Amino acid sequence: MVGIRTRAAVIRSQQITGLSSEVIAELVAEIGPLWHERHQAALASRPRRRAVGAGAKHKLVFVDRLLATLIHLRHGVTHDVLACWFGVNRSTITRAIGEVRPLLAQRGCTIAPGLRLRTLAEVVDHLGENQKTGIINGTESRVRRPAAGRKDRDKFISGKNKQNAVKSMVFTDEDGRLLYCSPAEPASCADITHARKLGLVRVLSDGPAVEILADAGYQGLGAQTGGRVITPPHRKFKKNAPDWYEEIHEQRRKAHSSRRIRVEHGIAHLKNWRALARHHGRREHMSDIIQAVAALLSHQQAVFSRRIRRARRSARS
């Protein structure tokens, strides 16, 4: 295990974990008891010759397990390197990350203290209550190619990048705040098909009247959702378009692009976490990885917004 000074230095450095010390402290207080309960339940769920708690103690305490998971997600560090750094076996790191990562993924996106969004329905209701505009877009993360001869080997090949990847739908508000990140889907699935599978059409049709901005990959959802999904304008002239039409069409296209650019910024912040830039591990873990990073990033954004509001109140006073 790492020393006390090393652990304190890691927690203080946002460059290592991607999170402030305030966020890490909140994560320890929230996830620590959940991890302990799961661990105790697993120990008590099978016949035992000795009482629960007997035997050798953990070499890797929960704080170190959390830090190892954060470093792995932020920088894509291999389990071997983390095991050498924390002074434990590689299997211990693998087991620790496998236990902590699902707990991070199920937290949902933090909007404010006590307010988290975990489903599309909650996101749409939140936008409707606050009268805000939502923005959606798909993003891809590269993964390993399935082994030769495996069934459905080509379903991970992206039609856009021609690479093996998984796709996720990112949902932000008009300020670029991350609201939702969907589970991973093979990249051969089109953006509009992925949105339909997630139930976006049903949620928007049954929910409040909100405005959702999207790119050309979602054209067709507007008619299915009563005009709630707004995509770039269609071209009425494919050939020999008048000059006046070209000018108007370009202005409308740029205006739409300027409004939805915030979701691209949100995706860029997600891709700063190397686990989403390219994943070398099991593809089955990508859903937990994507949603865990989204939960951590949204929590950091919420804390940053809280600091700004405090600074403004103190400046006014």
C-alpha positions as CSV (number, residue, x, y, z in Angstrom):
1,M,0.0,0.0,0.0
2,V,1.1,3.6,-0.6
3,G,2.3,5.7,2.3
4,I,0.3,8.4,4.0
5,R,2.3,11.2,2.4
6,T,2.0,9.7,-1.1
7,R,-1.7,9.2,-0.7
8,A,-2.2,12.8,0.5
9,A,-0.2,14.1,-2.5
10,V,-2.3,12.1,-4.9
11,I,-5.5,13.4,-3.4
12,R,-4.3,17.0,-3.5
13,S,-3.2,16.8,-7.2
14,Q,-6.1,17.2,-9.6
15,Q,-3.8,16.3,-12.5
16,I,-3.5,12.7,-11.2
17,T,-7.1,11.9,-10.5
18,G,-9.0,14.5,-12.5
19,L,-10.9,15.4,-9.4
20,S,-10.5,17.9,-6.6
21,S,-9.8,16.8,-3.1
22,E,-13.3,18.0,-2.1
23,V,-14.9,15.6,-4.6
24,I,-12.7,12.7,-3.5
25,A,-13.7,13.3,0.1
26,E,-17.4,13.2,-0.9
27,L,-16.8,10.0,-2.9
28,V,-15.1,8.3,0.1
29,A,-17.9,9.2,2.4
30,E,-20.6,8.1,0.0
31,I,-19.2,5.0,-1.7
32,G,-17.1,3.6,1.2
33,P,-20.1,2.4,3.2
34,L,-21.7,0.9,0.1
35,W,-18.5,-1.0,-0.7
36,H,-18.2,-2.3,2.9
37,E,-21.8,-3.5,2.9
38,R,-21.3,-5.4,-0.4
39,H,-18.1,-6.9,0.9
40,Q,-19.7,-8.0,4.1
41,A,-22.7,-9.4,2.3
42,A,-20.4,-11.4,0.0
43,L,-18.5,-12.9,3.0
44,A,-21.8,-13.8,4.8
45,S,-23.5,-15.3,1.7
46,R,-21.5,-18.6,1.7
47,P,-20.9,-21.3,4.3
48,R,-17.9,-20.5,6.4
49,R,-15.6,-22.3,8.9
50,R,-14.5,-19.1,10.5
51,A,-16.4,-16.0,11.5
52,V,-16.7,-13.0,9.2
53,G,-13.7,-10.8,9.7
54,A,-11.3,-13.5,10.7
55,G,-8.1,-14.1,8.7
56,A,-5.7,-11.7,7.0
57,K,-6.7,-8.1,6.7
58,H,-6.8,-6.1,3.5
59,K,-3.5,-4.7,2.3
60,L,-5.4,-2.2,0.1
61,V,-7.8,0.0,2.1
62,F,-10.8,1.5,0.5
63,V,-9.3,4.9,-0.1
64,D,-6.4,3.3,-2.1
65,R,-8.9,1.2,-4.0
66,L,-10.8,4.3,-5.0
67,L,-7.6,6.2,-6.0
68,A,-6.4,3.2,-8.1
69,T,-9.8,3.2,-9.9
70,L,-9.7,6.9,-10.5
71,I,-6.1,6.8,-11.8
72,H,-7.0,3.9,-14.1
73,L,-9.9,5.8,-15.6
74,R,-8.1,9.1,-15.9
75,H,-4.9,8.0,-17.4
76,G,-5.5,4.4,-18.7
77,V,-2.7,3.1,-16.4
78,T,-2.4,-0.7,-16.6
79,H,-3.2,-2.9,-13.7
80,D,0.4,-4.0,-13.5
81,V,1.7,-0.5,-13.1
82,L,-0.9,0.3,-10.4
83,A,0.0,-3.0,-8.6
84,C,3.7,-2.0,-8.5
85,W,2.8,1.5,-7.3
86,F,0.4,0.4,-4.5
87,G,2.6,-2.6,-3.5
88,V,0.0,-5.3,-4.1
89,N,-0.6,-8.1,-6.5
90,R,-2.1,-7.4,-9.9
91,S,-5.2,-9.5,-9.2
92,T,-5.8,-7.3,-6.2
93,I,-5.9,-4.2,-8.4
94,T,-8.1,-5.9,-10.9
95,R,-10.6,-7.0,-8.2
96,A,-10.6,-3.6,-6.6
97,I,-11.3,-1.8,-9.8
98,G,-14.0,-4.3,-10.6
99,E,-15.7,-3.6,-7.3
100,V,-15.4,0.2,-7.2
101,R,-16.2,1.0,-10.9
102,P,-19.9,-0.2,-10.8
103,L,-20.5,1.8,-7.6
104,L,-19.3,4.9,-9.5
105,A,-21.4,4.1,-12.5
106,Q,-24.7,3.8,-10.7
107,R,-24.4,7.2,-9.0
108,G,-25.8,9.1,-12.0
109,C,-24.9,12.6,-13.1
110,T,-24.8,15.2,-10.3
111,I,-26.6,18.4,-11.0
112,A,-26.7,19.9,-7.5
113,P,-26.4,18.6,-3.9
114,G,-29.1,16.0,-3.5
115,L,-30.1,16.1,-7.2
116,R,-28.9,13.4,-9.6
117,L,-30.1,12.2,-12.9
118,R,-29.9,8.5,-13.8
119,T,-32.5,8.0,-16.6
120,L,-33.7,9.9,-19.7
121,A,-37.1,10.5,-18.2
122,E,-35.4,12.3,-15.2
123,V,-33.3,14.4,-17.6
124,V,-36.4,15.5,-19.7
125,D,-38.3,16.3,-16.5
126,H,-35.4,18.3,-15.2
127,L,-35.1,20.3,-18.4
128,G,-38.9,20.9,-18.4
129,E,-38.9,22.2,-14.8
130,N,-36.0,24.6,-15.4
131,Q,-37.2,25.6,-19.0
132,K,-33.8,24.7,-20.5
133,T,-32.7,23.4,-23.8
134,G,-31.1,20.0,-24.1
135,I,-28.5,18.9,-26.6
136,I,-27.7,15.3,-27.7
137,N,-24.9,13.7,-29.7
138,G,-23.3,10.3,-30.1
139,T,-19.7,9.6,-29.3
140,E,-17.5,6.6,-30.0
141,S,-14.7,5.0,-28.0
142,R,-12.3,2.6,-29.7
143,V,-12.1,-1.0,-28.3
144,R,-10.3,-4.2,-29.2
145,R,-11.5,-6.2,-32.2
146,P,-13.3,-9.4,-31.3
147,A,-11.4,-12.6,-32.0
148,A,-11.5,-14.2,-35.4
149,G,-14.4,-16.6,-35.9
150,R,-16.5,-15.0,-33.2
151,K,-20.2,-14.4,-33.9
152,D,-21.1,-10.8,-34.9
153,R,-17.5,-9.9,-35.2
154,D,-18.2,-7.0,-37.5
155,K,-21.0,-5.3,-35.4
156,F,-18.4,-3.2,-33.5
157,I,-17.0,-1.6,-36.8
158,S,-18.1,2.0,-37.0
159,G,-19.6,3.2,-40.2
160,K,-18.1,6.6,-39.7
161,N,-14.5,5.8,-38.6
162,K,-14.2,2.3,-40.0
163,Q,-12.7,1.2,-36.6
164,N,-13.8,-1.1,-33.9
165,A,-15.7,1.0,-31.3
166,V,-18.7,1.3,-29.0
167,K,-21.1,4.2,-29.1
168,S,-22.8,6.2,-26.4
169,M,-25.3,9.0,-26.4
170,V,-24.3,12.1,-24.5
171,F,-27.0,14.5,-23.1
172,T,-26.0,18.0,-22.0
173,D,-27.9,21.3,-21.3
174,E,-27.4,24.6,-23.1
175,D,-24.6,25.5,-20.7
176,G,-22.6,22.3,-21.5
177,R,-23.4,20.6,-18.1
178,L,-23.4,16.8,-18.5
179,L,-26.8,15.4,-17.7
180,Y,-26.8,11.8,-19.0
181,C,-24.5,9.3,-20.7
182,S,-26.1,6.1,-22.1
183,P,-24.7,2.6,-21.8
184,A,-22.4,1.4,-24.6
185,E,-23.8,0.1,-27.8
186,P,-21.8,-1.5,-30.7
187,A,-20.7,1.3,-33.1
188,S,-22.4,-0.2,-36.1
189,C,-25.7,1.1,-34.7
190,A,-26.8,4.4,-36.2
191,D,-27.3,7.4,-33.9
192,I,-31.0,7.6,-34.5
193,T,-31.5,3.9,-34.0
194,H,-29.6,4.1,-30.7
195,A,-31.8,6.9,-29.5
196,R,-34.9,4.9,-30.4
197,K,-33.6,1.9,-28.5
198,L,-33.0,4.1,-25.4
199,G,-36.6,5.1,-25.6
200,L,-36.0,8.8,-26.3
201,V,-39.0,9.1,-28.6
202,R,-41.4,7.7,-25.9
203,V,-39.9,9.9,-23.2
204,L,-40.1,13.1,-25.2
205,S,-43.7,12.3,-26.4
206,D,-44.9,11.6,-22.8
207,G,-42.9,14.2,-21.1
208,P,-43.0,18.0,-20.9
209,A,-42.5,20.2,-24.0
210,V,-38.7,20.7,-24.2
211,E,-36.4,21.7,-27.0
212,I,-33.7,19.2,-27.9
213,L,-30.9,20.1,-30.3
214,A,-29.3,17.4,-32.4
215,D,-27.1,17.0,-35.5
216,A,-28.0,15.5,-38.9
217,G,-27.6,11.9,-37.5
218,Y,-31.0,12.3,-35.7
219,Q,-33.0,13.7,-38.6
220,G,-36.5,12.1,-38.4
221,L,-36.9,12.3,-34.7
222,G,-38.5,15.7,-34.9
223,A,-41.5,14.3,-36.7
224,Q,-41.8,11.5,-34.2
225,T,-41.6,13.7,-31.1
226,G,-43.9,16.5,-32.1
227,G,-41.0,18.9,-33.1
228,R,-39.2,18.6,-29.8
229,V,-36.0,17.4,-31.5
230,I,-34.5,20.1,-33.8
231,T,-32.0,19.0,-36.4
232,P,-30.1,21.1,-39.0
233,P,-32.2,22.5,-41.9
234,H,-32.8,20.4,-45.0
235,R,-31.5,21.5,-48.3
236,K,-34.4,22.1,-50.7
237,F,-32.1,22.5,-53.7
238,K,-29.6,19.7,-54.4
239,K,-28.4,21.3,-57.6
240,N,-28.2,24.8,-59.1
241,A,-29.4,26.4,-55.9
242,P,-30.0,30.2,-56.1
243,D,-27.4,32.4,-54.4
244,W,-30.0,33.9,-52.0
245,Y,-30.9,30.3,-50.8
246,E,-27.3,29.3,-50.3
247,E,-26.8,32.3,-48.1
248,I,-29.9,31.8,-46.0
249,H,-29.2,28.0,-45.7
250,E,-25.7,28.7,-44.5
251,Q,-26.8,31.2,-41.9
252,R,-29.4,28.8,-40.5
253,R,-26.9,25.9,-40.4
254,K,-24.3,28.0,-38.6
255,A,-26.9,29.3,-36.1
256,H,-27.9,25.7,-35.3
257,S,-24.3,24.5,-35.0
258,S,-23.5,27.4,-32.7
259,R,-26.3,26.5,-30.3
260,R,-25.3,22.8,-30.2
261,I,-21.6,23.2,-29.9
262,R,-21.8,22.8,-26.1
263,V,-22.4,19.1,-26.4
264,E,-19.1,18.8,-28.3
265,H,-17.3,20.5,-25.4
266,G,-18.9,18.1,-23.0
267,I,-17.7,15.1,-25.1
268,A,-14.2,16.6,-25.2
269,H,-14.2,16.8,-21.4
270,L,-15.2,13.1,-21.3
271,K,-12.4,12.1,-23.7
272,N,-9.9,13.7,-21.4
273,W,-10.3,10.5,-19.4
274,R,-8.0,8.1,-21.3
275,A,-10.2,5.1,-20.5
276,L,-12.7,6.6,-23.1
277,A,-10.1,7.6,-25.6
278,R,-9.2,3.9,-26.3
279,H,-10.1,0.9,-24.2
280,H,-7.7,-2.1,-24.2
281,G,-9.7,-4.2,-21.7
282,R,-12.9,-6.1,-22.0
283,R,-15.7,-4.6,-24.0
284,E,-18.3,-5.7,-21.5
285,H,-17.0,-3.1,-19.0
286,M,-17.4,-0.1,-21.4
287,S,-20.9,0.7,-20.1
288,D,-19.7,1.0,-16.5
289,I,-16.6,2.9,-17.6
290,I,-18.6,5.5,-19.6
291,Q,-21.2,6.0,-16.9
292,A,-18.6,6.1,-14.2
293,V,-16.6,8.8,-16.0
294,A,-19.8,10.8,-16.7
295,A,-20.8,10.6,-13.0
296,L,-17.3,11.8,-11.9
297,L,-17.1,14.6,-14.4
298,S,-20.6,15.9,-13.6
299,H,-19.8,15.8,-9.9
300,Q,-16.7,17.9,-10.5
301,Q,-18.7,20.3,-12.6
302,A,-21.3,20.7,-9.8
303,V,-18.6,21.5,-7.3
304,F,-17.0,24.0,-9.6
305,S,-20.3,25.7,-10.2
306,R,-20.8,25.8,-6.4
307,R,-17.5,27.5,-5.9
308,I,-18.4,30.1,-8.5
309,R,-21.7,30.9,-6.8
310,R,-19.9,31.3,-3.5
311,A,-17.3,33.6,-5.0
312,R,-20.0,35.8,-6.5
313,R,-22.0,36.0,-3.3
314,S,-18.8,37.0,-1.3
315,A,-18.0,39.6,-4.0
316,R,-21.4,41.1,-3.7
317,S,-21.3,41.2,0.1
